[in-house]
Amino acid sequence: MECVWRSRQGEVTVRDVTRELPDHAYTTIATVLDRLVDKGVLRRRLSRNIKHYTAVGSSGAHTAVLMHEALAADADQAAALSRFVSGLNPDQMASLRKALER
């Protein structure tokens, strides 16, 4: 996902990601990108038999979804939230306070 969000064009091909992650096989990257499409995290368009991938949301939106999923999976959500908040630095705490005030 970082490769997609960093892309200046706003989209990437499998080859683009392979250049950034040379230790991973082309086919592995292609599979992961297609699975992210299936999960609704990426969009895919075909142009001249080349698949182009774009992010459905921002990095922040993706992080929020992951946080919601993790929280929903925890039986003791109050404890999880408390532990999360206790690990925030002062700047993060200020951002959280502003968000809660809105």
C-alpha atoms as an extended CHARMM CRD file, in Angstrom:
* protein
*
       102  EXT
         1         1  MET       CA              0.0000000000        0.0000000000        0.0000000000  PROA      1               0.0000000000
         2         2  GLU       CA              2.8700000000        2.3570000000        0.7580000000  PROA      2               0.0000000000
         3         3  CYS       CA              4.0370000000        2.0050000000       -2.8510000000  PROA      3               0.0000000000
         4         4  VAL       CA              0.5960000000        3.0320000000       -4.1100000000  PROA      4               0.0000000000
         5         5  TRP       CA              0.2720000000        5.9890000000       -1.7410000000  PROA      5               0.0000000000
         6         6  ARG       CA              3.7810000000        7.2260000000       -2.6280000000  PROA      6               0.0000000000
         7         7  SER       CA              3.1450000000        7.0460000000       -6.3730000000  PROA      7               0.0000000000
         8         8  ARG       CA              3.3100000000       10.4540000000       -8.0490000000  PROA      8               0.0000000000
         9         9  GLN       CA              0.8250000000        9.3050000000      -10.7030000000  PROA      9               0.0000000000
        10        10  GLY       CA             -1.6270000000        8.0680000000       -8.0820000000  PROA      10              0.0000000000
        11        11  GLU       CA             -1.5150000000        4.5880000000       -9.5550000000  PROA      11              0.0000000000
        12        12  VAL       CA              0.9710000000        1.7750000000       -9.9400000000  PROA      12              0.0000000000
        13        13  THR       CA              1.5210000000       -1.3160000000      -12.0270000000  PROA      13              0.0000000000
        14        14  VAL       CA              2.8930000000       -4.6210000000      -10.7940000000  PROA      14              0.0000000000
        15        15  ARG       CA              6.1900000000       -3.6940000000      -12.4200000000  PROA      15              0.0000000000
        16        16  ASP       CA              6.3020000000       -0.3880000000      -10.5020000000  PROA      16              0.0000000000
        17        17  VAL       CA              5.8630000000       -2.1910000000       -7.1870000000  PROA      17              0.0000000000
        18        18  THR       CA              8.3910000000       -4.8590000000       -8.1870000000  PROA      18              0.0000000000
        19        19  ARG       CA             10.9890000000       -2.1200000000       -8.7420000000  PROA      19              0.0000000000
        20        20  GLU       CA             10.3810000000       -0.8440000000       -5.2100000000  PROA      20              0.0000000000
        21        21  LEU       CA             10.3700000000       -4.3440000000       -3.7020000000  PROA      21              0.0000000000
        22        22  PRO       CA             13.0530000000       -6.2080000000       -5.6570000000  PROA      22              0.0000000000
        23        23  ASP       CA             13.2440000000       -9.0440000000       -3.1320000000  PROA      23              0.0000000000
        24        24  HSD       CA              9.6890000000      -10.1320000000       -3.9760000000  PROA      24              0.0000000000
        25        25  ALA       CA              8.6100000000      -12.0930000000       -7.0400000000  PROA      25              0.0000000000
        26        26  TYR       CA              6.5290000000      -10.3990000000       -9.7290000000  PROA      26              0.0000000000
        27        27  THR       CA              3.8340000000      -13.0660000000       -9.3990000000  PROA      27              0.0000000000
        28        28  THR       CA              3.6560000000      -12.6080000000       -5.6200000000  PROA      28              0.0000000000
        29        29  ILE       CA              3.1880000000       -8.8570000000       -5.9820000000  PROA      29              0.0000000000
        30        30  ALA       CA              0.5530000000       -9.3760000000       -8.6870000000  PROA      30              0.0000000000
        31        31  THR       CA             -1.3420000000      -11.7550000000       -6.4040000000  PROA      31              0.0000000000
        32        32  VAL       CA             -1.2050000000       -9.3810000000       -3.4340000000  PROA      32              0.0000000000
        33        33  LEU       CA             -2.4140000000       -6.4220000000       -5.5100000000  PROA      33              0.0000000000
        34        34  ASP       CA             -5.3130000000       -8.4690000000       -6.9060000000  PROA      34              0.0000000000
        35        35  ARG       CA             -6.2520000000       -9.6140000000       -3.3930000000  PROA      35              0.0000000000
        36        36  LEU       CA             -6.2610000000       -5.9930000000       -2.2390000000  PROA      36              0.0000000000
        37        37  VAL       CA             -8.6910000000       -5.2670000000       -5.0870000000  PROA      37              0.0000000000
        38        38  ASP       CA            -10.9020000000       -8.1290000000       -3.8580000000  PROA      38              0.0000000000
        39        39  LYS       CA            -10.8190000000       -6.6280000000       -0.3460000000  PROA      39              0.0000000000
        40        40  GLY       CA            -11.8730000000       -3.2270000000       -1.7020000000  PROA      40              0.0000000000
        41        41  VAL       CA             -8.6360000000       -1.4850000000       -0.7410000000  PROA      41              0.0000000000
        42        42  LEU       CA             -7.4640000000       -0.9390000000       -4.3360000000  PROA      42              0.0000000000
        43        43  ARG       CA             -9.1650000000       -0.3130000000       -7.6800000000  PROA      43              0.0000000000
        44        44  ARG       CA             -7.8690000000       -1.9190000000      -10.8550000000  PROA      44              0.0000000000
        45        45  ARG       CA             -8.1440000000       -0.7370000000      -14.4400000000  PROA      45              0.0000000000
        46        46  LEU       CA             -6.8400000000       -2.4500000000      -17.5390000000  PROA      46              0.0000000000
        47        47  SER       CA             -5.0600000000       -0.4620000000      -20.2420000000  PROA      47              0.0000000000
        48        48  ARG       CA             -3.3300000000       -2.2320000000      -23.1320000000  PROA      48              0.0000000000
        49        49  ASN       CA             -3.2440000000       -5.4730000000      -21.1280000000  PROA      49              0.0000000000
        50        50  ILE       CA             -1.5010000000       -3.7320000000      -18.2140000000  PROA      50              0.0000000000
        51        51  LYS       CA             -3.2380000000       -3.5890000000      -14.8530000000  PROA      51              0.0000000000
        52        52  HSD       CA             -3.0920000000       -0.2340000000      -13.0910000000  PROA      52              0.0000000000
        53        53  TYR       CA             -3.9180000000       -0.0340000000       -9.3750000000  PROA      53              0.0000000000
        54        54  THR       CA             -5.0920000000        2.9680000000       -7.3620000000  PROA      54              0.0000000000
        55        55  ALA       CA             -5.8810000000        3.2660000000       -3.6720000000  PROA      55              0.0000000000
        56        56  VAL       CA             -9.5450000000        3.5120000000       -2.7430000000  PROA      56              0.0000000000
        57        57  GLY       CA             -8.7350000000        5.7120000000        0.2660000000  PROA      57              0.0000000000
        58        58  SER       CA             -5.9070000000        7.5640000000        1.9080000000  PROA      58              0.0000000000
        59        59  SER       CA             -3.3390000000        6.0640000000        4.2180000000  PROA      59              0.0000000000
        60        60  GLY       CA             -5.1820000000        7.5810000000        7.1740000000  PROA      60              0.0000000000
        61        61  ALA       CA             -8.5060000000        6.0990000000        6.0790000000  PROA      61              0.0000000000
        62        62  HSD       CA             -6.8830000000        2.6770000000        5.6960000000  PROA      62              0.0000000000
        63        63  THR       CA             -5.3300000000        2.9100000000        9.1510000000  PROA      63              0.0000000000
        64        64  ALA       CA             -8.7110000000        3.8250000000       10.6290000000  PROA      64              0.0000000000
        65        65  VAL       CA            -10.3220000000        0.7540000000        9.0490000000  PROA      65              0.0000000000
        66        66  LEU       CA             -7.5870000000       -1.4680000000       10.4660000000  PROA      66              0.0000000000
        67        67  MET       CA             -8.0160000000        0.0890000000       13.9070000000  PROA      67              0.0000000000
        68        68  HSD       CA            -11.7940000000       -0.4820000000       13.7880000000  PROA      68              0.0000000000
        69        69  GLU       CA            -11.2870000000       -4.1080000000       12.7390000000  PROA      69              0.0000000000
        70        70  ALA       CA             -8.7870000000       -4.7260000000       15.5340000000  PROA      70              0.0000000000
        71        71  LEU       CA            -11.0550000000       -3.1040000000       18.1080000000  PROA      71              0.0000000000
        72        72  ALA       CA            -14.0970000000       -5.0810000000       16.9350000000  PROA      72              0.0000000000
        73        73  ALA       CA            -12.1390000000       -8.3280000000       17.3360000000  PROA      73              0.0000000000
        74        74  ASP       CA            -11.2200000000       -7.5970000000       20.9780000000  PROA      74              0.0000000000
        75        75  ALA       CA            -13.5900000000       -8.8630000000       23.6640000000  PROA      75              0.0000000000
        76        76  ASP       CA            -12.4120000000       -6.1620000000       26.0940000000  PROA      76              0.0000000000
        77        77  GLN       CA            -12.6820000000       -3.0430000000       23.9460000000  PROA      77              0.0000000000
        78        78  ALA       CA            -12.4550000000       -0.6720000000       26.9180000000  PROA      78              0.0000000000
        79        79  ALA       CA             -9.1190000000       -2.1600000000       27.9630000000  PROA      79              0.0000000000
        80        80  ALA       CA             -7.8420000000       -2.0600000000       24.3860000000  PROA      80              0.0000000000
        81        81  LEU       CA             -8.7770000000        1.6020000000       24.0140000000  PROA      81              0.0000000000
        82        82  SER       CA             -7.2560000000        2.4530000000       27.3790000000  PROA      82              0.0000000000
        83        83  ARG       CA             -4.0070000000        0.7150000000       26.5080000000  PROA      83              0.0000000000
        84        84  PHE       CA             -3.9230000000        2.4160000000       23.0920000000  PROA      84              0.0000000000
        85        85  VAL       CA             -4.4520000000        5.8850000000       24.5540000000  PROA      85              0.0000000000
        86        86  SER       CA             -1.8170000000        5.3310000000       27.2490000000  PROA      86              0.0000000000
        87        87  GLY       CA              0.7710000000        4.7840000000       24.5070000000  PROA      87              0.0000000000
        88        88  LEU       CA              0.1070000000        8.0600000000       22.6890000000  PROA      88              0.0000000000
        89        89  ASN       CA              2.7020000000       10.8210000000       22.7390000000  PROA      89              0.0000000000
        90        90  PRO       CA              1.5910000000       14.3920000000       23.6240000000  PROA      90              0.0000000000
        91        91  ASP       CA              1.1030000000       15.4380000000       19.9820000000  PROA      91              0.0000000000
        92        92  GLN       CA             -1.0070000000       12.3680000000       19.2640000000  PROA      92              0.0000000000
        93        93  MET       CA             -3.0120000000       12.9670000000       22.4360000000  PROA      93              0.0000000000
        94        94  ALA       CA             -3.6900000000       16.5620000000       21.3490000000  PROA      94              0.0000000000
        95        95  SER       CA             -4.8510000000       15.3300000000       17.9280000000  PROA      95              0.0000000000
        96        96  LEU       CA             -7.1450000000       12.7950000000       19.5750000000  PROA      96              0.0000000000
        97        97  ARG       CA             -8.6310000000       15.4670000000       21.8650000000  PROA      97              0.0000000000
        98        98  LYS       CA             -9.3350000000       17.7200000000       18.8590000000  PROA      98              0.0000000000
        99        99  ALA       CA            -10.9970000000       14.8430000000       17.0020000000  PROA      99              0.0000000000
       100       100  LEU       CA            -13.1520000000       14.0000000000       20.0140000000  PROA      100             0.0000000000
       101       101  GLU       CA            -14.2280000000       17.6310000000       20.3710000000  PROA      101             0.0000000000
       102       102  ARG       CA            -15.4810000000       17.6580000000       16.7820000000  PROA      102             0.0000000000
